[in-house]
Amino acid sequence: MEQLKKCGELLAKYQLEKQIAASREDFEKAKEKKIQADSYRSNMYKALRVNDLMEPNGVNIFSPVFPSKY
């Protein structure tokens, strides 16, 4: 959980830096921050196996409520 928190904090920092750059009309820097955030998010999702933790379509296929389906 701590890693997810740190990841979220860093992504928020990138978002803020992107917004500041855009407000200063430094669109190149804003684009760099967006790419940096997207890359970091993708890498962290893989490293932390976030997609394995999320429920596809909002349904937990491992739930005992649906044992006969899966």
Secondary structure, 3 states (H helix, E strand, C coil): CHHHHHHHHHHHHHHHHHHHHHHCCCHHHHHHHHHHHHHHHHHHHHHCCHHHHCCHHHCCCCCCCCCCCC
